[in-house]
Amino acid sequence: MAKTAQKNILLESIALKLADHSAEIVSANEEDIKKSREEGISESLLDRLMLDNTRIQKIAEGIKEVIELTDPVGQVIFGHNLANGLILKNIRVPFGVIGIIYEARPNVTVDAAVLCIKAGSCVVLRGSSHALATNLKIVEIMRLALKENGFPEDIIQIIPTGSREDAEKLMQLREYVDVLIPRGGKSLIDNVVLNSKVPVIETGIGNCHIYIDNKLDGINIDTIISIVINSKTQRPSVCNAAEKLLIHRDVAQSLLPKILERLKEKNVIIKGCDETINIYPSAGAATEEDWYEEYLDLIMSVKVVGSIEESVEHINKYGSGHTEVIITSDYNNSLYFTSGCDSSTVLVNASTRFTDGAQFGMGAEIGISTQKLHWRGPMGLSQIMTNKFIVYGSGQIRE
């Protein structure tokens, strides 16, 4: 097991090499962009796929944040002395080999690799066919850093194809892969969960909601609009972008036209319930399917509700358990909403875009877990580890 200093030197080397070889990465990425555009993928997916020097520099800076994090390997979670004299402690230990199946976001290639290294695990990567050239180049550079720092190159491996068959083979390698983490859209995640023989940590889609309460003393319209606009448009192609807007009937007539007009100025397509359309006639009609949909695009569905209870009921029925926001000045309503929404993260008077490992001070993240086993929310360094009990005795036997 590598010591913390050795791992940090390796990660520093990876960061430097990615920056030094950024031109090669951008060139490979341009090849992927051209191919993907010819295949007709959406602009939002192209945005996820695209790398330039600025984004590569940001990825490198993210590695330095991971370097600064406390090494969790061997960290004591809890411990105590038992009445029979046994000394018990529970510590964090690496999974061993972590498989990552993900879509067209080449930054995940780096984030996953450096987190796994710092957490003491090896990683097997399987990215999207749309990002194949980019991912192969990034892994080539990271493996060079491994070799130059005296680590086995195979600590980081990548499946060098985009074929579905190879992804399915990875899902069957229970003997060699300890845990599999899918990161992407609903169809990808569902496929891995249903077909993998390897244990899966499920990172879910982001059908995120904002609820505007009728208690808004001291909260002006500009603040409300700012939260909604940032949540929806700051980067609409990511899982923590807001997809739905709920608003209390008491304030809908006065606030909704101003909010939706500002969204329209940002090229957001508005869909709505019947009441929304009555208030804002240029909105399209939202279908039952829309309430479940993660758009990952400049589209937002809007619903007028009669109470905070109705908003929570709607979110728990249609939401994905990712991130919800309440805008309110009422403390009791904030308590009701945060305790009632069955989601990994619930914010009060802030943008959905804060649900992020880096924003939460956790460094780079593997993804946002929306399941209830192992962990919920952003999965950073400590969350991609398992645990072990260590017990020290002095000859005790069980009666």
ChimeraX attribute file (.defattr): number of C-alpha atoms within 10 A of each C-alpha:
attribute: neighborCount
match mode: 1-to-1
recipient: residues
	/A:1	9
	/A:2	11
	/A:3	11
	/A:4	17
	/A:5	11
	/A:6	15
	/A:7	22
	/A:8	22
	/A:9	14
	/A:10	24
	/A:11	26
	/A:12	19
	/A:13	19
	/A:14	25
	/A:15	25
	/A:16	18
	/A:17	17
	/A:18	23
	/A:19	19
	/A:20	13
	/A:21	15
	/A:22	22
	/A:23	14
	/A:24	15
	/A:25	24
	/A:26	19
	/A:27	16
	/A:28	20
	/A:29	24
	/A:30	19
	/A:31	16
	/A:32	23
	/A:33	23
	/A:34	12
	/A:35	14
	/A:36	19
	/A:37	14
	/A:38	9
	/A:39	10
	/A:40	9
	/A:41	13
	/A:42	12
	/A:43	12
	/A:44	16
	/A:45	20
	/A:46	21
	/A:47	16
	/A:48	17
	/A:49	22
	/A:50	19
	/A:51	24
	/A:52	15
	/A:53	14
	/A:54	11
	/A:55	14
	/A:56	22
	/A:57	18
	/A:58	15
	/A:59	22
	/A:60	22
	/A:61	17
	/A:62	19
	/A:63	25
	/A:64	20
	/A:65	15
	/A:66	24
	/A:67	22
	/A:68	10
	/A:69	15
	/A:70	12
	/A:71	19
	/A:72	21
	/A:73	21
	/A:74	14
	/A:75	15
	/A:76	16
	/A:77	13
	/A:78	10
	/A:79	14
	/A:80	11
	/A:81	12
	/A:82	10
	/A:83	7
	/A:84	11
	/A:85	12
	/A:86	15
	/A:87	15
	/A:88	15
	/A:89	17
	/A:90	17
	/A:91	18
	/A:92	20
	/A:93	21
	/A:94	24
	/A:95	18
	/A:96	17
	/A:97	19
	/A:98	24
	/A:99	26
	/A:100	23
	/A:101	23
	/A:102	21
	/A:103	20
	/A:104	25
	/A:105	23
	/A:106	26
	/A:107	20
	/A:108	23
	/A:109	27
	/A:110	26
	/A:111	21
	/A:112	25
	/A:113	26
	/A:114	33
	/A:115	26
	/A:116	27
	/A:117	20
	/A:118	27
	/A:119	27
	/A:120	25
	/A:121	22
	/A:122	22
	/A:123	26
	/A:124	23
	/A:125	26
	/A:126	25
	/A:127	27
	/A:128	22
	/A:129	18
	/A:130	26
	/A:131	26
	/A:132	23
	/A:133	21
	/A:134	30
	/A:135	30
	/A:136	21
	/A:137	20
	/A:138	24
	/A:139	20
	/A:140	16
	/A:141	20
	/A:142	26
	/A:143	20
	/A:144	16
	/A:145	23
	/A:146	21
	/A:147	13
	/A:148	12
	/A:149	17
	/A:150	10
	/A:151	16
	/A:152	11
	/A:153	17
	/A:154	13
	/A:155	18
	/A:156	23
	/A:157	19
	/A:158	19
	/A:159	17
	/A:160	15
	/A:161	16
	/A:162	15
	/A:163	12
	/A:164	10
	/A:165	10
	/A:166	13
	/A:167	19
	/A:168	15
	/A:169	11
	/A:170	23
	/A:171	23
	/A:172	14
	/A:173	16
	/A:174	14
	/A:175	8
	/A:176	13
	/A:177	21
	/A:178	17
	/A:179	22
	/A:180	27
	/A:181	25
	/A:182	26
	/A:183	26
	/A:184	22
	/A:185	17
	/A:186	15
	/A:187	10
	/A:188	14
	/A:189	21
	/A:190	14
	/A:191	13
	/A:192	24
	/A:193	19
	/A:194	9
	/A:195	11
	/A:196	19
	/A:197	19
	/A:198	22
	/A:199	15
	/A:200	20
	/A:201	24
	/A:202	24
	/A:203	24
	/A:204	24
	/A:205	25
	/A:206	27
	/A:207	25
	/A:208	30
	/A:209	32
	/A:210	30
	/A:211	27
	/A:212	27
	/A:213	25
	/A:214	20
	/A:215	16
	/A:216	15
	/A:217	9
	/A:218	8
	/A:219	13
	/A:220	9
	/A:221	13
	/A:222	11
	/A:223	13
	/A:224	19
	/A:225	18
	/A:226	15
	/A:227	19
	/A:228	29
	/A:229	20
	/A:230	17
	/A:231	24
	/A:232	32
	/A:233	19
	/A:234	14
	/A:235	19
	/A:236	22
	/A:237	20
	/A:238	21
	/A:239	26
	/A:240	26
	/A:241	31
	/A:242	36
	/A:243	29
	/A:244	29
	/A:245	22
	/A:246	26
	/A:247	26
	/A:248	22
	/A:249	19
	/A:250	15
	/A:251	15
	/A:252	22
	/A:253	17
	/A:254	12
	/A:255	17
	/A:256	22
	/A:257	15
	/A:258	16
	/A:259	18
	/A:260	24
	/A:261	15
	/A:262	16
	/A:263	21
	/A:264	16
	/A:265	9
	/A:266	13
	/A:267	12
	/A:268	19
	/A:269	17
	/A:270	23
	/A:271	22
	/A:272	27
	/A:273	18
	/A:274	17
	/A:275	16
	/A:276	28
	/A:277	19
	/A:278	12
	/A:279	17
	/A:280	19
	/A:281	13
	/A:282	16
	/A:283	21
	/A:284	17
	/A:285	17
	/A:286	19
	/A:287	12
	/A:288	10
	/A:289	8
	/A:290	18
	/A:291	21
	/A:292	16
	/A:293	20
	/A:294	24
	/A:295	21
	/A:296	24
	/A:297	21
	/A:298	21
	/A:299	20
	/A:300	26
	/A:301	25
	/A:302	29
	/A:303	24
	/A:304	26
	/A:305	21
	/A:306	14
	/A:307	15
	/A:308	22
	/A:309	13
	/A:310	14
	/A:311	27
	/A:312	21
	/A:313	15
	/A:314	17
	/A:315	25
	/A:316	15
	/A:317	13
	/A:318	17
	/A:319	26
	/A:320	23
	/A:321	26
	/A:322	28
	/A:323	30
	/A:324	32
	/A:325	28
	/A:326	25
	/A:327	25
	/A:328	21
	/A:329	17
	/A:330	13
	/A:331	11
	/A:332	10
	/A:333	18
	/A:334	21
	/A:335	11
	/A:336	13
	/A:337	22
	/A:338	19
	/A:339	12
	/A:340	17
	/A:341	21
	/A:342	21
	/A:343	22
	/A:344	20
	/A:345	22
	/A:346	24
	/A:347	18
	/A:348	19
	/A:349	18
	/A:350	20
	/A:351	26
	/A:352	29
	/A:353	22
	/A:354	16
	/A:355	22
	/A:356	22
	/A:357	19
	/A:358	16
	/A:359	12
	/A:360	12
	/A:361	11
	/A:362	18
	/A:363	23
	/A:364	28
	/A:365	22
	/A:366	26
	/A:367	25
	/A:368	27
	/A:369	25
	/A:370	24
	/A:371	18
	/A:372	13
	/A:373	9
	/A:374	12
	/A:375	16
	/A:376	21
	/A:377	23
	/A:378	26
	/A:379	22
	/A:380	26
	/A:381	26
	/A:382	20
	/A:383	19
	/A:384	26
	/A:385	22
	/A:386	15
	/A:387	16
	/A:388	14
	/A:389	14
	/A:390	12
	/A:391	14
	/A:392	12
	/A:393	11
	/A:394	9
	/A:395	7
	/A:396	10
	/A:397	7
	/A:398	4
	/A:399	3
